[in-house]
Amino acid sequence: MRPASPRALAVRILLEVERGGRAQLLLDRALDRLSWPERDRAYATHLVYGTLRRLRLLDFLLEPLLERPEKLPREVRWVLRLGAWEWLSGKADHARVSPWVEEAKRTHPRLAGLVNAVLRRLEPREAPECVRLSLPEWLCEAWRAFFGQVAFAEGFNEPAPLFLTAYRSVEGLRPGPLPDSYIWEGPKTDFSALGLQPQNPASLFAAMLLESSPGERVLDLCGGAGLKAFYLAAKGAEVISYDLNPRRQQAGEKTARKLGLRVTYRTQDLTEPLSEKAKKVLLDAPCTGTGTFRSHPELRYRLAPQDPGRMAQLQLKLLETAARATEEGGILVYSVCTLTEEEGEGVARAFLARHSEFEPEPIACPFPVLRSGLGVYVAPEGGLDGFYYLRLRKVNSRT
């Protein structure tokens, strides 16, 4: 059934997220099918992302008003959370309660009175920092121990601009924090037809760290659809992008053609050695994605304490492949869109203990830095994703 309003759509999307769906994908697909005005589309997005980003805090605020919230029907529980989010974000009482009462009536009319009473009785409540930031306790404490603070995580709960990388000259767009990076302030459109590609600047910077030259051969490992490969190809490099997922590569090939860029795609399990080498190798490894909590807010509630260590084992295998594919004197860049110790400095320490032929190089990072030394951790401020970068030079062959 076609949702009657942004509120009804938000309830539907959040129910699917609870079943394991991805909020961004679900919301984009739903809005693509609806001919709603931009105001309604934006409000549905505000409701879904705001509620997921603040979910732990919202449950904390509702807790004193509900005896056994876990026993409520799932639809009603999301209605309460959404209503609490509207209250938290400053919606006036008369405008915020009645619509959620009506939403409850559609599926559970007997509980409409409860929804009305609870949403009208909400009041401020001092929350512990990890709850206020809506972080899982284990990750919050790990960040506090590693970075010395966790206040940076507030950035994950704030809306971000839509960053684009430009592959043609553009006019009228607000510049982003890097060359060729811009901020889009209009409705979404067919960006590739305009020579533009949505891309967070923190992701773009990983490709920039290679400092590739025109005509230079570059290996892009775990490249997915090839967003970083697009930038390298636009700068004149001969780019070969490897990934295990052919469907993502096929989508990337289509986009590359629309952008007028040439990227060679090869499908391979990258825990196995490559049959070629290059002076410049980029490994943007799969990771827990803790640096992408802003755009994928549900991810924070799905991770387990053992996940960073598990991913680090895979990342080390992939880094071994990347190391063998790097020619002597060449540059190897390792990046992950996560902020865990295990997947950043932990992987770097383990790799360098085995590979005396590689030396870390300093990184002049243009972004706010959480921690630097052995690589750089980027803070998720100003719409940036959290990232870790390590730049290595292969100084001699192993004996």
Buried (B, 14 or more C-beta within 10 A) or exposed (E): EEBEBBBBBBBBBBBBBEEEBEBBEBBEEBBEEBEBEEEBBBBBBBBBBBBBBBBBBBBBBBEEBBEEBEEBEEBBBBBBBBBBBBBBEEBEEEEBBEBBBBBBBEBBEEBBEBBBEBBBEBEEEEBEBBBBBBBBEEBBBBBBEBBEEBEBBBBBBEEBEBBBBBBEEBEEBEEBBBEBBBBBEEEEEEBBEBBBBEBBBBBBBBBBBBEBEEEBBBBBBBBBBBBBBBBBBBBEBBBBBBBBBEEBBEBBBEBBEBBEBEBBBBBBEBEEEBEEBBBBBBBBBBBBBBBBBBBBBBBBBEBEEEBBBEBBEBBBBBBBBBBEBBBEEBBBBBBBBBBBBBBBBBBBEBBBEEBEBBEBEEBEBEBBEBBEEEBBBBBBBBBBBBBBBBBBBBEEEEE
